[in-house]
Amino acid sequence: TKLKLAWQPQANEVFAIATKDVVGSLQTGGAIFYEWKPPHSEVTLIAENETLIRLVTSFATTQEDVRRFGDLIA
């Protein structure tokens, strides 16, 4: 699995766990997102070679933007 959900999405923000290699590949491919520190109570969710990332969409996010991101993780 390249990405897995850290928690079920509640709104337009998605928190995912990815390996550091995948994070690098996504960034090289042009994806823009933020690395996020997990809450202290959830630090065991993240393995040593993984990173928690925060993905956010807005009214300006297009279907093409979502498709391109999907292509990067495929």
C-alpha positions in Angstrom: 0.0 0.0 0.0 1.4 3.3 -1.0 -0.9 5.4 1.1 -3.3 4.5 3.9 -5.7 6.7 5.8 -4.7 7.7 9.3 -8.3 8.5 10.2 -11.6 8.6 8.3 -12.0 12.0 6.6 -14.5 14.3 8.2 -14.3 17.2 5.7 -12.0 18.4 2.9 -8.8 17.4 4.8 -7.4 13.9 4.5 -4.6 12.6 6.7 -2.7 9.8 5.1 0.4 7.7 6.1 3.0 7.2 3.4 6.5 5.8 3.3 9.2 8.4 3.0 10.0 7.1 -0.5 6.4 7.7 -1.6 6.4 11.2 -0.1 9.5 12.0 -2.1 8.0 10.6 -5.3 4.8 12.6 -4.9 6.8 15.8 -4.3 9.0 15.1 -7.3 5.9 14.6 -9.4 4.6 18.0 -8.4 2.1 17.1 -5.6 1.7 19.8 -2.9 0.9 18.7 0.6 2.1 19.2 4.1 3.9 16.7 6.4 2.0 16.7 9.6 3.1 15.7 13.2 0.8 13.1 14.6 -1.0 13.8 17.9 1.0 12.5 20.9 -1.6 9.8 21.5 -1.3 8.6 17.9 2.5 8.4 17.4 2.4 4.6 17.3 0.4 4.8 14.0 3.5 6.0 12.2 6.4 3.6 11.5 10.0 4.8 11.4 10.1 4.9 7.6 6.7 6.6 7.3 5.3 10.1 7.4 1.9 11.5 8.1 0.7 13.9 5.4 -2.2 16.3 5.2 -4.0 16.6 2.0 -6.5 19.4 1.5 -9.0 20.2 -1.2 -10.9 23.4 -1.8 -13.4 24.9 -4.2 -10.5 25.6 -6.5 -9.4 21.9 -6.7 -10.3 20.5 -10.1 -11.1 17.0 -11.1 -7.9 17.1 -13.1 -5.9 17.9 -10.0 -7.4 14.9 -8.3 -6.7 12.7 -11.3 -3.1 13.8 -11.5 -2.6 13.0 -7.8 -4.2 9.7 -8.3 -1.9 9.0 -11.2 1.1 9.7 -9.0 0.0 7.2 -6.4 -1.0 4.5 -8.8 
